[in-house]
């Protein structure tokens, strides 16, 4: 059986913990430089995962925004978010993909707005592309959790379908 990229990433994540390194470096400053490069590699993949949801579920009514790498009291982070009229009207959070490197963390992670923490081990374009299934799952889970915060009417693809009773 071929090795699966998401499981290979998890193996690297655990090996980093064992070895005290991330991407072959041990110093925090070097890890932060690597994180900034990672964000650049991950950006087109994150935008793709959000654009797919925008097209299929939101019928193109959404907008994708991104922060780039920012430093705050919690460390470094970059966020890609998808907003749309029904979500904003209900006052709920957008769908998010967040790459973050917490100040006290050994290495960075991925998360959604409501889905938390997957290892972020992206060191080249093929690693970034291999994250697409993970990002798709994070985004779909985020949409699902936002439906629970509001209801199904935040999803245009659902509200525009005729009911089976019609």
Helices and strands as residue ranges (DSSP letters): H 5-19, H 28-56, E 63-66, E 70-72, E 75-83, H 85-90, E 95-102, E 109-112, E 118-119, H 125-130, H 132-149, G 152-154, H 156-159
